[in-house]
């Protein structure tokens, strides 16, 4: 994908209200690879309150080294964070695009999240 098209897509995604809307837009973006990856993620997100904060998790099943299926949970973002957090997660996990590059395409500065104690 050309940089200009990538920037346009990222900007459009950042205008969505939340993760479900952004995921829906990704499923219909007319770039086959992105559409397929987005469709594969449908139904794999869960909302949970942890330490008083609403968090969105990616929940998926993979086979371990012994061939047994295991459930994995990965924190994606807090419910009240801007959609760019999900967009950056999507492009990093699915295509290896660095967070700072996705943020730059949106005209934003990426800041490394602080570790929680």
C-alpha atoms as one frame of an Amber mdcrd trajectory, in Angstrom:
protein
   0.000   0.000   0.000   1.311   3.428  -0.871   2.075   5.807   1.994  -0.583
   8.284   0.876  -3.287   5.578   0.878  -2.071   4.294   4.255  -2.273   7.798
   5.736  -5.768   8.299   4.333  -6.928   4.966   5.796  -5.402   5.697   9.210
  -6.954   9.169   9.286 -10.378   7.708   8.431 -10.030   5.025  11.100  -9.138
   7.639  13.717 -12.443   9.399  12.992 -14.417   6.358  14.145 -15.898   6.437
  17.648 -14.605   3.134  18.997 -12.962  -0.232  18.334 -16.084  -1.918  16.874
 -16.558   0.895  14.346 -12.871   0.883  13.386 -12.906  -2.906  12.985 -16.004
  -2.673  10.816 -14.315  -0.058   8.625 -11.235  -2.277   8.292 -13.451  -5.139
   7.116 -14.728  -3.015   4.226 -11.632  -0.983   3.308 -11.288  -2.593  -0.153
  -7.733  -3.790   0.502  -8.084  -7.552   0.524  -5.281  -8.353   2.990  -6.561
  -5.841   5.528 -10.171  -6.948   5.076  -9.238 -10.606   5.674  -7.224  -9.867
   8.813 -10.004  -7.665  10.205 -12.678 -10.275   9.490 -10.564 -12.917  11.243
 -10.594 -10.793  14.413 -14.385 -10.454  14.649 -15.678 -11.875  17.928 -12.209
 -12.046  19.489 -12.472  -8.982  21.738 -13.667  -8.872  25.306 -14.304  -6.060
  27.763 -13.303  -6.499  31.395 -12.996  -4.220  34.399  -9.598  -4.601  36.049
  -8.545  -2.435  38.976 -11.458  -0.114  38.303 -10.575   0.463  34.634 -12.443
  -0.929  31.626  -9.996  -2.752  29.383 -10.435  -4.282  25.952  -8.684  -7.602
  25.422  -7.974  -9.698  22.356  -8.925 -13.270  23.258  -7.722 -16.033  20.955
  -6.945 -19.740  20.892  -3.679 -21.252  19.662  -2.090 -24.659  19.823   0.818
 -24.979  22.230   3.968 -27.055  21.591   2.159 -30.195  22.786  -0.660 -29.703
  20.262  -3.194 -28.686  22.919  -5.336 -25.630  22.306  -4.831 -22.829  24.818
  -6.687 -19.564  25.308  -4.582 -16.409  25.298  -5.585 -12.925  26.383  -3.788
  -9.765  25.246  -4.558  -6.259  26.516  -5.287  -4.016  23.523  -6.446  -0.741
  25.043  -8.498   0.946  27.735 -12.107   1.674  26.815 -11.635   5.436  27.130
  -8.476   5.639  24.976  -8.539   7.095  21.460  -9.123   4.689  18.561  -5.539
   5.236  17.313  -4.425   2.843  20.070  -6.457   0.014  18.490  -5.444   1.031
  14.961  -1.746   0.934  15.892  -2.237  -2.432  17.651  -3.991  -3.840  14.560
  -1.314  -2.812  12.090   1.507  -3.933  14.398   0.069  -7.356  15.239  -1.257
  -8.137  11.761   1.357  -6.507   9.514   4.374  -5.641  11.695   4.015  -1.884
  11.160   5.565  -0.055  14.095   3.260   1.938  16.356   5.215   5.142  15.787
   4.724   4.776  12.006   0.954   4.334  12.376   0.759   7.315  14.735   2.858
   9.391  12.299   0.462   8.480   9.469  -2.332   9.883  11.648  -0.336  13.056
  12.332   0.132  12.079  15.979   3.162  11.476  18.177   3.546   8.004  19.659
   4.387   7.895  23.353   5.526   4.648  24.920   2.920   3.607  27.536   4.039
   3.690  31.143   4.298   0.366  32.903   1.745  -0.355  35.564   2.901  -1.555
  38.939
